[in-house]
C-alpha cells in the first residue's frame, strides 16, 4: 500500500474517533463511527488474501447493521421526544436499540459471533487496531448515554464474561483466543458501567495496554497459533520469559496490572449489593485464566521434541522496532502499585 494512502487512512481513522468523541448530537456521532469503519476496511483487505477479504466483508456487514440501528433508534428518539442530544436518549425502545447496536459494534455477547472470525482473517497489526482503537468511539457513546435499562447492561456483561471464558477454552489460534479474551474483558467493563463509569474507563485503558503488549509480542515472533508460539524461545528468549507474565496479567492475577480492574470491579459490585453477579464474574475469570495458562505452558514449559510439528524459525535478528512493545510490556506488568493514584485521578 502506498504510504500516502496509508497516511490518509490512518488520519481518517483518528478523525472518525475524534468526531465521535467531540459530538453531543447523534447524527455527528454516527458520522464519526462511519468514517471510522470506512477507514479501517481498506487496511483489513490490503493483503488481498481470501480470508482477509472474507473477514472484511463480515466486518462491513456487521458494522453497517449496527450503524443503521443507531440511526434508526436516534431518529425514533428525536421523533418522540424532540431531542438529538446523546445524553437525552430517554425513550426506552430507542435506548435499548442503541445499547444493542453499540454492543454489536464492539462485540459483546450475544452479538459477538463476528469478532473471532473477523480477527482470525486479519494480520496482527490490523487485529491490534481492531481490538483496541476501534473500541474507543463506541465506548465514548456508551459512557455518555444515560441507560434506562440497567438490567440489560448487567445481562450483556455477565453473558460476555461467560462466553469469553467458554469460547476460548478449545482454541489453538492465537487471534481467536485474543478475540474471546476481548469479549470477556468487555463484559467486565459493561457490568460496572452503570455503577462506576470511571472504573469502566480505567478497565478499558488497562485492557488496551495489556492487549497491545500481547499483540506486539506475537507480531515480533510472527506467531499465529500455539505451535508457532512454542518455538519462540529460539528467537527471543528474554521476551519469551516476559510474555507469560503479560498473559497472566490479562488473566487478572496479582501482583500484575490486570489484577487492578478486576479487584476494583468486584469490590464495587459487592458494595452495590450484587454478590451473585460478582461471584459469576469472578468464576468466569477462571475460565479465561485457563486458556492463558495453556499459552504460558506452550511457550515456556515445552521444548522442541515435545511440541507438535511447527516450521523451524530462521534465527536472524529482527529489524522490527521494539520501543512500543517495551513500554506496553512494562505497563502491563508493573502498574498495580499505582491503583490509589488511578482512583484519585478518575474519581469525580
Order of alpha helices (4+ residues) and beta strands (2+ residues): alpha-alpha-alpha-alpha-alpha-alpha-alpha-alpha-alpha-alpha-alpha-alpha-alpha-alpha-alpha-alpha
